[in-house]
Structure formats: C-alpha cells, structure tokens
Amino acid sequence: MLGEILAPAAILAAAQWALLILALLLCPASMGGVQVSLASRIAVALSAALVLPCVDFIALLLPNAAALIFPAWVQLGEYAAGL
C-alpha cells in the first residue's frame, strides 16, 4: 500500500517543484509596490518545496486509510458507476 501512495505523491511533488522553479523565475522583483528580494523569493520557494511533499502524502493517505478502515463505504464494480 505504501508504494501505491508514494508513487502519486512523488509525481505530484515533482510537478510542484517544477512549478515552484517556474514561479521563482517569473516572479517580479516588485509586487504591489513592495520590493521582494531574490533571497526572500528563494527562501519561500525552498520552504514550499519542503512542505508540499508532506501535504501531498497526507492528502493521499487520508482517503486511502479511510477506505481500509471502513471498506463498506467503498463501492466497487458496476455499482460504483450507479448502474
């Protein structure tokens, strides 16, 4: 089960890291009249890069854990589509 949760979490983390790099490169130095230094933008990007994989893992873990704890809540087969 751990592998089934870690694979999507790793893919999500890689996509988020790529978007963080893109945002870091495209973020202007002044936003709303406030100067934002490059060091501040890098610090925010690195902080988000550390926190987002944990958030991804928890967001994937909760519904899967609920399905294991309460298996009657999960509908499989033709009943899942409402047929």
C-alpha positions, 0 to 999 in steps of 0.5 A, a space after each residue: 500500500 505504501 508504494 501505491 501512495 508514494 508513487 502519486 505523491 512523488 509525481 505530484 511533488 515533482 510537478 510542484 517543484 517544477 512549478 515552484 522553479 517556474 514561479 521563482 523565475 517569473 516572479 517580479 522583483 516588485 509586487 504591489 509596490 513592495 520590493 521582494 528580494 531574490 533571497 526572500 523569493 528563494 527562501 519561500 520557494 525552498 520552504 514550499 518545496 519542503 512542505 508540499 511533499 508532506 501535504 501531498 502524502 497526507 492528502 493521499 493517505 487520508 482517503 486511502 486509510 479511510 477506505 481500509 478502515 471502513 471498506 463498506 463505504 467503498 463501492 466497487 464494480 458496476 455499482 460504483 458507476 450507479 448502474 
